[in-house]
């Protein structure tokens, strides 16, 4: 089953339907839960669950606070996760690069544990074009060869480096180091876009993109505790 294509077309078609019903004022990340949940539940014979505790992150989280959850998962033999989905809606509130990178890391951790993982992003074409054109979307890359976090223009396999060599991208995750000091972060995340739905629309029309998130073939990690110390020292030495 090509879940990336299924989610792009299914969620995208649902957004078009709701837009035709003049329900666009209700569009939000929460509203994406209905089509995503229905697609996963229908294809898995009701083995889908919403807001499932991210067991890998929960086991490494230090301090108080709600344990992190995944938007949707499909179970195999419990508690094994077969499919995991995170989603973002670019609407009245902008989606930050930090939000995107953290979702990708969360999904990569589950992909490394054997799950098929997908990141869903929706919004008006105007909003999505604004995100893709933002210089921070290519943060940490050479000005001569921009390398965005997510390839939105084609369906090739696209690796994302998040550290420790690429210091600018590494810094995006800085707030997470104190929460997960014992977590081994992946140095690279592999992504692959499926064609958005619809592929063509007006500037104020809506689109939904889906990327499959995977672990690198020769997966390497870096220590959150060590990265936290690096940035603590740098902060202390700044004038």
N, C-alpha and C positions, 0 to 999 in steps of 0.2 A: 504494500500500500504506500503510495506517494503522499504522505501526510502534509508535506510542505505545499504541494499543489492543491491538495484538498482544502487545507486551511485558507490559503490565499483566495481560492475561488469561492469557497463557502462563506467565509467571513466577509469577503469583499462584496459578494452578491447580497448578503444580509444588510450591509451598510447601504447599498444602492436602494434596496427595498425600503428601509427605514427613511432614507432621504426622500424617496418618492412619496412617502406617507407624511412628509413634512415634520418628521420627528428629529431633525438634526440638532435641535436644541438640547436633546437628551444625550447626545453622543459623549462618551467618556470611556476611560479604561474599564470601568465597571460594566458598561453596557456591552463590551466585547465578550464578557463572560458568557452571555447567553448563546451566541452562535458557536463559540469555541467549545463550550461544555456539551452542547447538543451534538456536535460533530464527533467529538471524542467518545461520548457515551454511546452514540448510535453505532460507531464502527467497532467498539470494543465490547459490545453486549453488556453495557452498563458497568464497566470496570473503571470508569473515570471518577476522579475525586477532585474537588476544588480546595484551594488553600491548604495543601498538604505540607506538613512540617518538613523542611529540608533537613533530613537526618544528618547529612555530612556537616553542614554548617552548625546545626544545633549542638552537635557533639563537641564542637570546637569553640563555641561562643563562650566568652568570659563575661562575668558581671550580670547585672539585672537587665530586664527588658524582655519583650516578647520574642520568642524564637522565630527565625525567618521561615517563611513558607513559600512554596511554589504555587503559581496561579492554578495550574491544572496538572494532574498526572494520570496516567493509566497504569494500573497494576498488572503484573503478571502473577507469579506466586507470591502472595503477600509476605514481607513488605517490599519485594523487588519491584522497582519502577521500570516499566517498559517505555513509556513516553512521558516527556515533560514539556510544558509550554509556559512561557512567560510572554506577557503582552504589554504594549504601551500605546496610548492614544495621544497624538499630538494635536491638542485642541486649544482651549482657552489658556491652559497652563502648558508652557513649553516643556518638552522632554529634554533633560540635560544629558551631556555626554557621560557624566558620571553614572547616571541612572542606567544608561544603555550598557556601559562597560560592566557594571556590577551584575546586571541581568545575564550578560554573556558568561561571566565567571561562574555564576550560580549554575547555569545550564551546563557549562563544560565539566564541572565537578560531577554532575549526574551522568553526563555522556561517558566520562571516564569509568563510571561504575556500570556501564552497559546500556544506558537508556538512549532512545532516540529523542533528541532535544530540538525545540523550535522556538524562535523569537518572532513574535508578530508585532508589526508596527503599522498603525493606521492614522489617517488624518486627511485634511484637504491637500491637494497637490501643492497649493501655495505654501502651506506649512512644512510639508515634507521637502520641497525644493529649498526652502529656507534652511532647514536642518542640514541637508546634504551639501549646501554651498557654504555653510559656516566654516571658517578657517579652523576652528577648534575640532571639527569633525576629522581633520587630518593631523591632529596634534602629535608632535614628536617625530614627524616625518620630514624628509628633505623637501625644501621648497622647489627643487628641480623635478622631483618625482613624488608628487603627493600620493599618499597611500591611506585612504579613508578607513575608519574602523569597520565599516560595512560597505561592500560594493553594492551600489544600488542600480548600476548601469548594465550589469551582465551577470550570468549565472556560473562564472568560474569559481573554483575553489580559491578561497582568499584567507591566508593566515594573518592573524592579528598578533603583534608582539605587545605584551603588557609589562615586560621587565625580565630581568633586572637591568639589561643593557640600555633600553629605551627609558631614560630617567623621567622624561616628561609624561609619558603614559603611565609609568609606574606611580607617579605622584597622585594620579587620579584616585587610586585605591587607598591612599594614605589613611583616611578615616576608618578603614576597615581593619587596619593592622592591630590596633589596640583591642578590638572586639574579638579578633581571631588570631591571637599571637602564635598559636601552634599549628595554624593551617599552612599547608604547602600550596602556594598559588601556582597555576600553570604559567609558564613563560610565554606560551603561544596558544591561541584559540583558532580553530579552523572553522570558517563560515562558508555557506554557499546559498546564494539567493535563488528563489524561484521567481518567475515572472509575476509582477504585481497584477492585481485585479482591481479595476480594468487597467490594461496597459496604457491606454490613451484616455485622457479626460480633460475637461476645461480646467483653468487655473483654480477655480473655486469648487471643482468636483472632488470626490473622495476616492482614495486608493488605499489598498491594503498590501503590504509587503510581508513576506515570510522568509526567514533564513534558517537553514538547518545548522545547528551548532555541534561541532565534534571536537574530540581531542586530537592533538597532533600525533602522527604515527610514532615518532620517537619523542614521546612526551617528557618534558623536563619541568622542574618546579623550582621555586625559590621560597625562602623562609619569610613569612610575614613578620616574625619577631626581628629578624635581621634587617629587613626593610624599614621597620618602624624605628630601629636604632639609627639607621642612616639618616632618616629625615629629622629625627630629634636632634642629632648633632648639627645638621645643616641649619636648622632653625636657631639653635643656640649661637652659632657663629655668624649669623647675619647681623649687619650693623643696624 
